Amino acid sequence: MLSRFPKPHLCSRGLQVIEVDYDDPESLDYSLQGVDTVISTISGVAQLQLIDAAVRQGVRRFAPAEFEGAPEFRPYDDPFDHGQSAALDRLLDNSDLIASTTFVCGVLYERFAPAGLRSIGMGRARGIEDEGSYIMDIPDARAQLPYFDVDGEVVSATVCLTSMADVARFVVSALDFAYWPPQLRIAGRQFDVLLRNSTDLQDALVLAVTSSDHAQVSCLQQLVATLQGRYDFADASTNEHVGFTLTSFAPWLQQAWSGRLGQFTS
């Protein structure tokens, strides 16, 4: 594992942690000597530096920090793009030197856990870390789901979800795959959701931007992205190859909130 900072709690569990400076090519080159596969969990310029070093050191495979919906469903001016598109372009430019795949898993179950993604140290850079920031606010027993109107008919948007533990297990399984296709897709659960139309969402988004309500802007942008199909991929083609049973959403949700449900009942 490469890290900017010491990780004694991981070292104590027997993991090898190498401190690295992503702004120092020599540091990266040294750290990647003899490495076969890189699974990235960083974004921005640091990830581009990591890709360049992987190419220089002859790393065979690279998985960029994606772990959400399929990239082709993202808009050109994606408000949640923190260098992911640039990383994919860099890998494409070097595809003759390094293989790569994008892990597509939709929305993480942990978005709906107590304290949201904040509890696992994720989502801050994109403003999606808070409990209740996406679709369901369980403590307040509220939900807001997008829908869109096509020729006068209400059509539901589809959301694919997967638990973080299952994504991690799938990534480990993929290390043994002889061939990496451009995308590896899994989904623990698919939901069709509808409630709020696109005009309402856009109007609310304009109001949030005007009033500088950044938390609400992020929340509404996520619903717009859902409406646009960002987390919808019908073909979770590698589900059958994961080698384990994917976690179902309902029991996961019940277990996640089992210690707090009594606080919200009367």
Sequence and secondary structure as in RCSB ss.txt:
>XXXX:A:sequence
MLSRFPKPHLCSRGLQVIEVDYDDPESLDYSLQGVDTVISTISGVAQLQLIDAAVRQGVRRFAPAEFEGAPEFRP
YDDPFDHGQSAALDRLLDNSDLIASTTFVCGVLYERFAPAGLRSIGMGRARGIEDEGSYIMDIPDARAQLPYFDV
DGEVVSATVCLTSMADVARFVVSALDFAYWPPQLRIAGRQFDVLLRNSTDLQDALVLAVTSSDHAQVSCLQQLVA
TLQGRYDFADASTNEHVGFTLTSFAPWLQQAWSGRLGQFTS
>XXXX:A:secstr
 EESS  HHHHTTT   EE  TT HHHHHHHTTT  EEE    HHHHHHHHHHHHHTT SEEE S  BS GGGS 
TT TT SSHHHHHHHHHHTTTT EE EEE  EEGGGGSTTGGGGGT STTTT  STT SSEETTTTEE  BEEEE
TTEEEEEEEEEE HHHHHHHHHHHTT S   SEEE  SEEEEE  B HHHHHHHHHHHHHTT HHHHHHHHHHHH
HHTTTT  S  TTGGGSSS    HHHHHHHHHTTTGGGG  
